[in-house]
Amino acid sequence: MSLAGLAFPLTRPLLHALDAETAHGLTIRALKALPGAGRGVHDPRLRVEAFGLSFANPLGLAAGFDKNAEVPDQMLALGFGFTEVGTVTPEPQAGNPRPRLFRLSEDEAVINRMGFNNEGHQAARLRLEARAASGGIVGVNIGANKESADRIGDYVKGIAAFSHVASYFTVNISSPNTPGLRALQSRVELEELLARLNAARAAQAARPPMLLKIAPDLRDDELTDIAAACGGGAVDGIIVSNTTLSRAGLRSPLAAEQGGLSGRPLLELSTRQLARLHLLTRGAIALVGAGGVHDAASALLKIRAGASLVQLYSALVYRGPGLVAEILSGILAEIGRSGGTLASLRGRDAVAISHQGESGT
């Protein structure tokens, strides 16, 4: 286990005594002091080929943790197969007023209404350029400034700014904390967005894969439209999903806070949507399962629903960095028990999972 993992049982009570955003800032500063070396679990059975990239393992760190690309190498050193920085907007942005990040400890969940707070393209680009020789898969999650007059233009700027340093792009149009942003998920607006982004990609010397990150709160017809708009090579992959506006079944007194909910309560909803999208696309688009991953069983559930890769973030708040090795070991154990491969598990239970939570199931 890493030094960070060993220290977590001691540091968690101290961090959780602070407000969530202060604790997060201290965590980033502490990680910056650690070496960004080592790549954790190495086992060829964990290797994944997806959207033209080769991943050492299927477990990644979701965007939101390392907003300004300060610690990608330290997170890879914890054993993640890939990490995703951002969301980054063209101009620096303060985000929404504090408090804006809340731990729902009773539910192992987090609510955030951060509002794309970040230092802007230039700061993140300089950091990524400085670590470019370090290797590892580092995706860049791009977004639009709140007051932008041309939000699609902001995403185009992201393509231009990071094509030479991003392993892949994630186009984040699903945050609930920027007013009107989720409207870009409608078919007409999404097709316009993807057309402009693909034109921008064609103009770059380097063309990293492009993923779309969608909300879990989509109706069936909206999900069908997204599947259609993303077909034919319009995107290389889809992340399912971002945070939810749902508050079903929560116990925490903080459940009424506004913002997007992440963590364990999101598992069923996000995984059901993942399975449905896998079936809608007939497995032709690589999917990344995010939302509620907190142990090996939940990671494997995402894979059986159709995910090639999985991401987590909120679970680290409650279970610490040792969770990475625990999940990867659990996946290896399941591969050993089943006698198959990671690829053979993908989508195995998609039909059943796509109906979970419906009346009578």
LUMKELUM-744043 format. One record per atom (N, C-alpha, C): x, y, z; residue in one letter. Coordinates in steps of 0.02 Angstrom, whole numbers, plus 50000, padded with zeros to 5 digits. Layout:
N
XYZA
...
//
This chain:
361
500424994050000M
500005000050000M
500445006250000M
500215011649966S
500595017749962S
500635021150030S
501105025950035L
501165029950096L
500515033550111L
500195036250058A
499565039750068A
499025035050095A
499025028850069G
498535024050093G
498635022050165G
499265021250185L
499415019550254L
499215025150302L
499295031350279A
499155037050323A
498415038650329A
497995036250282F
497305038350281F
496915036950345F
496975030950377P
496595029850439P
496745034950493P
497355037750492L
497545042850541L
497305049750521L
497325051150456T
497155057850434T
496415058950422T
496035053650411R
495325054550395R
494955058350450R
495015056650515P
494655060450566P
494835067850565P
495465069350552L
495685076350550L
495385079950490L
495395076650432L
495125079750372L
494365080650377L
494025075750406H
493295076150410H
493075080850465H
493525083150506A
493355088350555A
493345095250523A
493635095750463L
493635102050425L
493065102050376L
492885108050351D
492385108050298D
492685104750236D
492245102150194A
492465097650141A
492945100950092A
492825107250075E
493255110450025E
493945112050054E
493975114050117T
494625115250149T
495015108750152T
494685103250170A
495025096750174A
495285094650106A
494905096050054H
495125094249987H
495745098149967H
495745104549983G
496335108649968G
496955106250003G
496885104250067L
497445101550104L
497695095050074L
497225090950050T
497405084650019T
497815085749956T
497605090449914I
497985091949853I
498695094349871I
498755098649921R
499415101149941R
499845095449967R
499555090950006A
499945085250032A
500175080749975A
499735079449927L
499915075149871L
500475078149829L
500485084749822K
501015088049783K
501705086849813K
501725085349878A
502365084049911A
502595076849902A
502165072549875L
502345065549865L
502645064449796L
503065059449788P
503345058049721P
502815055349675P
502855057349612G
502395054849562G
502705049149524G
502895043949559A
503235038249528A
502875031849547A
502955026849504G
502635020349518G
501945020149486G
501725014449466R
501075013849433R
500645008349464R
500775006549527G
500315002049562G
500304994949535G
499704992149533V
499614985149514V
499784984049440V
500214979349426H
500404977549358H
500204970349345H
499714969349304D
499504962649286D
499194962949217D
499444959049170P
499194959449101P
498444957949095P
498164954449144R
497454952849142R
497024959049152R
497314964349178L
496934970549190L
496974975349132L
497394974049083R
497494978849029R
496854979448987R
496714985648967V
496114987148927V
496314991348867V
496054989548809E
496134993548748E
495464996948735E
495475003548735A
494855007248724A
495005013848689A
494575015848642F
494645021848599F
495365023348579F
495715018048559G
496375018848531G
496935019548583G
496775018848646L
497275019448700L
497335012848736L
497925011648765S
498055005548803S
498115007348877S
497645004948918F
497615006448988F
497905000649029F
498335002249078A
498634997149120A
498104993549161A
497574996949178N
497014993849214N
496394998149201N
495794995649217P
495184999149197P
494955004549246P
495315005649301L
495075010149353L
495395017049347L
494975022149339G
495215028949332G
494945033549385G
495285039249393L
495055044549437L
494625049349396L
494015050649419A
493565055149383A
493775062349391A
493535066549345A
493655073649350A
493335076549413A
493605082249434G
493345085549493G
493825085349551G
494225080149554F
494715079749609F
495315084249594F
495585083649535D
496185087449516D
495995092549463D
495635097749484K
495345102449437K
495865106149396K
496445107449424N
496945111749392N
497575108049370N
497525101449364A
498085097349340A
498695098049384A
498585097949449E
499135098849497E
499465092249517E
499075086649517V
499355080449543V
499195074249499V
499215074749433P
499055068749394P
499535063049405P
500185064549412D
500665059149420D
500615055949489D
500455059749539Q
500355056849606Q
499755052249607Q
499225053949570M
498635049549569M
498775043249528M
499155043849474L
499345037849437L
499785033349481L
500205036349523A
500645032449566A
500245028549618A
499635030649633L
499215026849680L
498945020449649L
499015019749583G
498805013649550G
498255014549499G
497985020649491F
497475021749441F
497755020349371F
497345017449329G
497545016149260G
497535022449217G
497165027349240F
497135033849206F
496845038949254F
496955045249239T
496665050549280T
496405056049235T
495925059749259E
495605064949218E
495615071449257E
495915076649228V
495965083149261V
495395087549237V
495245092749276G
494715097449259G
494105096549303G
493565099649286T
493405102949224T
493785109649218T
494055110949157V
494435117049144V
494045121349094V
493995127849109T
493665132549064T
494185137349035T
494035140648979P
494535145048949P
494815150248996P
494375153749032E
494595158949078E
494545156349150E
494985158749194P
494915156949265P
494215158749290P
493965154849337Q
493285155749360Q
493245153949434Q
492945158449473A
492915157349546A
492405152149566A
491905151049524G
491385146249541G
490855149349586G
490445145149616N
489885147449657N
490135149249728N
489735153049764P
489935154949833P
489995148849878P
490465149249926R
490525144049977R
490015145350033R
489815139850068P
490005132850058P
489665129949996P
490015125349963R
489765122649900R
489955115249891R
490235112249944L
490425105249942L
490245102150010L
489865096650009F
489585093950070F
489665086350072F
489915083850129R
489945076650139R
489295074250170R
489005069150141L
488415065850169L
488655059150196L
488955059350255S
489305053450282S
488845047450291S
488225048850312E
487755043350322E
487615039450258E
487725042650202D
487565039650137D
488185038050096D
488785039450122E
489405039050084E
489315042750017E
489095048950022A
488945052949964A
489225059949972A
489215063549917V
489445070549916V
488955074549874V
488795080549896I
488425085349854I
488895091149840I
488935093049776N
489345098849759N
488955103549714N
489085109949723R
488835115049678R
489425119849663R
489995116849646M
490605120549639M
490565125849584M
490275124049526G
490195128849473G
490815129749430G
491165124249415F
491755124449372F
492275129449397F
492405129549462N
492955133649487N
493615130749463N
494025134849431N
494675132549407N
495105138449386N
495745137049373E
496215142349358E
496265143949283E
495865140649242G
495855142049171G
496335137849130G
496255138449064H
496655134349017H
497405135149026H
497635141349031Q
498355142449030Q
498715139049087Q
498445139649148A
498765136649206A
498805129049199A
498245125949179A
498245118649172A
498695116449115A
498695120049060R
499105118149002R
499845118249020R
500065123449056L
500775123849075L
500975118049119L
500545116049165R
500705110349209R
500735103849169R
500275102949122L
500275096849082L
500875096649035L
501065102249009E
501665102448967E
502285100649007E
502315102849070A
502895101549112A
502965094149130A
502395090449131R
502445083349149R
502335078749089R
502365081449029A
502205077548969A
502645071448960A
503275071948981A
503735066248972A
503625060749023A
503195061849072S
503085056949125S
502675050949103S
502315051549049G
501915045949025G
501275045249066G
500945039549056G
500305038449089G
499735041849051G
499135039449061I
498545042149026I
498215047449069I
498225053549044V
497935059349079V
497435062749033V
496795061949048G
496275065249008G
496155072349033G
495885076448988V
495715083349006V
494965084348995V
494635086249049N
493915087449049N
493805094849036N
493475096548981I
493395103548961I
492665105848970I
492605112248988G
491945115148999G
491905122248973G
491345125548987A
491215132248965A
491165136949025A
491415143049016N
491335148149067N
490595149949077N
490425151349139K
489715152749156K
489435158549115K
489835163849106E
489585169849072E
489765169948998E
489975164548971S
490185164348901S
489605165948854S
489745169948803A
489245171448752A
489205165948699A
489705161548697D
489745156148648D
490015149948683D
489575146148714R
489805140448753R
490125135148709R
489855133948651I
490165129048607I
490875131448589I
490945137948578G
491605140748564G
492105139548620G
491855139348682D
492305137848739D
492575130748734D
492155126048714Y
492385119148705Y
492885118648648Y
492755122348594V
493235122548538V
493915125148562V
493905130248605K
494535132848632K
494895127448673K
494515123348708G
494825117948747G
495185112948702G
494875111248645I
495195106748598I
495865109648575I
495855116148557A
496465119348532A
497005119848586A
496795121048648A
497275122248702A
497635115948724A
497295110148721F
497575104148753F
497705098248707F
497595098948642S
497685093148597S
498385090248600S
498875094448614H
499575091948614H
499775088748680H
499355089348733V
499545086548798V
499015081848827V
498425081648799A
497885077348826A
497935070348797A
497885065248840S
497815058448814S
497135057448782S
496635060748811Y
495955060848783Y
495605066948809Y
495065068848777F
494635074248800F
493985071448828F
493715074748879T
493025073648900T
492655080148893T
492115080048856V
491695085948845V
491135085648897V
491185090048946N
490725090049003N
490145094748989N
489575091948969I
488975095948957I
488425093949007I
488625090649061S
488135087549105S
488175089849177S
488595094749193S
488605097349261S
487945100949274S
487635099849332P
487015103449348P
487145110249379P
487785112249385N
487955118249423N
488115124349380N
488075123649314T
488125129249268T
487455129949233T
487085135249247P
486405135949220P
486385135149144P
485925130849121G
485825129849050G
486295125049016G
486815122749051L
487315118549019L
487025111948994L
486585108849034R
486325102349015R
485895102548953R
485685108648932A
485295109248870A
485705106948810A
486375107048816L
486795104748761L
486735097248749L
486375093748794Q
486265086548784Q
485675085148737Q
485275090348720S
484735089348673S
485025087748604S
484665083948564R
484955081248503R
485195086648455R
484795091948445V
484995097148397V
485615100648420V
485635102648484E
486215106248509E
486825101748514E
486715095448532L
487275090748537L
487585089548469L
487185088748418E
487455087648351E
487855093648327E
487615099648343E
487995105648325E
488665105848363E
488635104348428L
489235104348469L
489745099448442L
489535093348429L
490005088148407L
490285089748338L
489875092648294A
490125094548228A
490675099848233A
490565104848275R
491075110048283R
491705107348316R
491625102948364L
492205100148398L
492605095648352L
492265091748312N
492635087348266N
492985091448212N
492695097048191A
493045101448144A
493665104348177A
493605106148241A
494175108848277A
494715103548286A
494515097448299R
495005091948306R
495375090748241R
495015091148186A
495325089748121A
495875094848104A
495825100748135A
496315106048122A
496945105348164A
496945100648212Q
497515099948257Q
498005094748231Q
498645095748247A
499155090848228A
499055084348266A
498875084848330A
498735078948371A
497975078548381A
497695072548378R
496975071648383R
496805066448437R
496835068348500P
496665063548553P
495935061448547P
495765055548572P
495065053348573P
494635058348611P
493995058548593M
493535063148624M
492945059348654M
492825060448718L
492275057248754L
491755062548772L
491145060348780L
490595064648803L
490375062248872L
490285066948919K
490045065148986K
489325067348994K
488885062549009I
488165063949011I
487895063349081I
487295066149090A
486955065949155A
486595059249164A
486475057349227P
486105051149239P
485345052149239P
485125058449236D
484415060049245D
484035060549179D
484295057449126L
483995057849060L
483415052949053L
482895055349018R
482345050849000R
482575045948946R
482175040748936D
482365035648886D
482425038748817D
481975043348798D
482015046348732D
482625050748725D
482825054148779E
483425058248778E
484045053948770E
484055048248805L
484625043748799L
484675040948728L
484095039448698T
484085037048629T
484365042248582T
484175048548592D
484435053948550D
485195054648557D
485445054048618I
486165054648628I
486535048848593I
486255042848599A
486565037148564A
486605038348489A
486065041248461A
486055042548389A
486555048048370A
486575053448410A
487025059048395A
487755057048401A
487905052248444C
488595050148456C
488835044748410C
488385042048369G
488575036648324G
488985039048265G
489215034248226G
489575035948165G
490245039248176G
490535038248235G
491195041048249G
491175048248274G
490585050848291A
490545057748316A
490925058548381A
490925053248422V
491335053048483V
491685046248486V
492215045948526D
492575039748535D
492345035848596D
492005039248642G
491775035948702G
491285040448739G
490925037548787I
490435041248827I
490535039348900I
490545044348943I
490575043149016I
489875043549044I
489665038249077V
489005037849108V
489105036349183V
489065041149227S
488755047649215S
489065052849261S
488815058949253N
488965064449298N
488525063749361N
488495068949400T
488105068849462T
487355069349447T
486945067749497T
486215067749489T
485895073149531T
485315075249509L
484895079849549L
484415076049594L
484385069549586S
483945065449628S
484185065249700S
483725064549746R
483895063949817R
483555057849848R
483355053049807A
482975047249830A
483375043149881A
483055041749938G
483325037049987G
483885039650031G
484035046050029L
484585048750070L
484375049450143L
484865048550187R
484745049050259R
485045055350290R
485535058150258S
485905063750286S
485475069950293S
485565073850347P
485215080150353P
485435085350302P
485985084050266L
486215088550215L
485925087050146L
485465082250143A
485195080050078A
484845085550040A
484605090650075A
484235096050041A
484685101250009A
485335100650019E
485795105549988E
485735105049912E
485765110849880Q
485735110949807Q
486395108649776Q
486355105749717G
486955103649682G
486895096549657G
487435093949630G
487445087149604G
487655082149657G
487315076649660L
487455071349708L
487895066049676L
488435064249710S
488875058849688S
488975053949745S
489305048449731G
489425043549783G
488965037549779G
488965033749832R
488645027149832R
487905027249811R
487495032249831P
486785032149810P
486685032749735P
487185034849698L
487125035649626L
487225029149588L
487445023949622L
487645017849588L
487085014849546L
486495013749574E
485965010349538E
485745014249477E
485605020749485L
485365024849430L
485885025249374L
486495026949391S
487015027849339S
487165021249303S
487145015749339T
487305009349308T
486735006949263T
486125008349283R
485555006749240R
485595010749174R
485765017149179Q
485835021149118Q
486415018749075Q
486945016649108L
487525013849072L
487315007649033L
486955003149064A
486734997049030A
486284998648971A
485835003448981R
485375005348927R
485765008248868R
486265012348882L
486655015348828L
487065010048792L
487325005248830H
487694999648799H
487254995948750H
486634994848769L
486164991248725L
485964995548665L
485855002048677L
485665006548623L
486205007048570L
486835007048592T
487395007748546T
487655000948522T
487344995648546R
487544988748527R
488294987548541R
488534990848593G
489234989848613G
489734992948566G
489514997148519A
489964999848468A
490365005848493A
490145009048547I
490495014748575I
490765012748644I
491405014048655A
491695012448720A
491385016748774A
491175013648829L
490845017248884L
491275017048946L
491255022548983V
491595023049047V
491065023549101V
491065018949148G
490575018749201G
490795022749261G
490425028049277A
490575032149335A
489925033249375A
490015034149440G
489435035349483G
489325029649531G
489535030649593G
489395025749645G
489905020249654G
490445020249616V
490945014949623V
491285015849691V
491245010549733H
491525011149800H
491875004749823H
491864999549782D
492214993249798D
492274989249734D
492584983249739A
492684979149680A
492014976949650A
491524975349693A
490884973049668A
490534978349626A
490554984549648S
490234989849610S
490604991349545S
491274990849546A
491664991649485A
491494986149435A
491444980049459L
491264974449415L
490554975049389L
490104977849429L
489424979049406L
489424983649346L
489834988949348K
489884993449291K
490124989749228K
490624985549237I
490894981849180I
490374977049152I
490014973649195R
489494969049172R
488914972849139R
488834979149156A
488314983349125A
488524985849057A
489174985449041G
489404987448975G
490004992148974G
490284993749032A
490854998349035A
491504994849016A
491904998248976S
492584995948963S
493054998249018S
492895004149046L
493295007249100L
492815009749153L
493075010849213V
492675013749266V
493055019449299V
492685024049329Q
492985029649365Q
492665030349434Q
493055033149480L
492795034849546L
493105041249569L
492805044249620Y
493085050049654Y
492815050249725Y
492145050749734S
491855051849800S
492055046549850S
492125040349828A
492285034949874A
492955036049908A
493415039749876L
494055041149907L
493975045149971L
493455049249973V
493325053450032V
493215049050093V
492895043350083Y
492695039050139Y
493155033050149Y
493475030750095R
493855024550099R
494595025350086R
494805031150062G
495515032550055G
495835029449995G
496465031149983P
496815028849923P
496955021349920P
496935017949977G
497025010749976G
496475007149938G
495925010749925L
495365007949888L
495565005949817L
496045009349788V
496245007949719V
496505000749712V
496994999049754A
497274992249752A
496744987049772A
496304988849819E
495784984249840E
495324982449782E
495114987449744I
494674986249687I
495024982149633I
495634983849617L
495994980249565L
496114972949585L
496264971849649S
496354964949673S
495704961149668S
495144964449683G
494494961149679G
494304959449607G
494484963749560I
494344962349489I
494764956349467I
495394956149487L
495814950449470L
495544943949499L
495294944349560A
495004938349591A
494404935849552A
493994940449529E
493404938449490E
493604935449423E
494104938249391I
494354935349329I
494594928149341I
494954927249397G
495184920649414G
494614915749426G
494104918149462R
493524913649476R
493144911849414R
493044916849370S
492624915649311S
493004911749256S
493664912049259G
494054908749208G
494044912249141G
493764918449140G
493724922149078G
494234927849077G
494044933149042T
494454939049037T
494034945049056T
494374950749065L
494014956849079L
493534958449022L
493754957548960A
493334958848902A
492714954448900A
492794948148924S
492224943548923S
491684945448973S
491854949449023L
491364951749072L
490964957749047L
491234961349000R
490934967648977R
490244966448947R
489734969648976G
489064969348950G
488694962848964G
488984958349002R
488684951749013R
487984952249043R
487874957049088D
487234957549122D
486854963849103D
487014966749045A
486724973149026A
485964972949021A
485694967648994V
484964967348987V
484624967349055V
484854963149100A
484554962849167A
484634969449204A
485234972449201I
485364978549237I
484954984349209I
484834984249144S
484454989749113S
483744990149139S
483494984749168H
482814984649194H
482774985349270H
483344985449303Q
483334985949376Q
483034992549398Q
482634992249451G
482314998249477G
481644999649447G
481464995949393E
480804996849364E
480284993349406E
479674995249398S
479124992349436S
479094984749426S
479094981149482G
479044973949480G
479704970449475G
480264974249474T
480924971049470T
481304972149534T
//
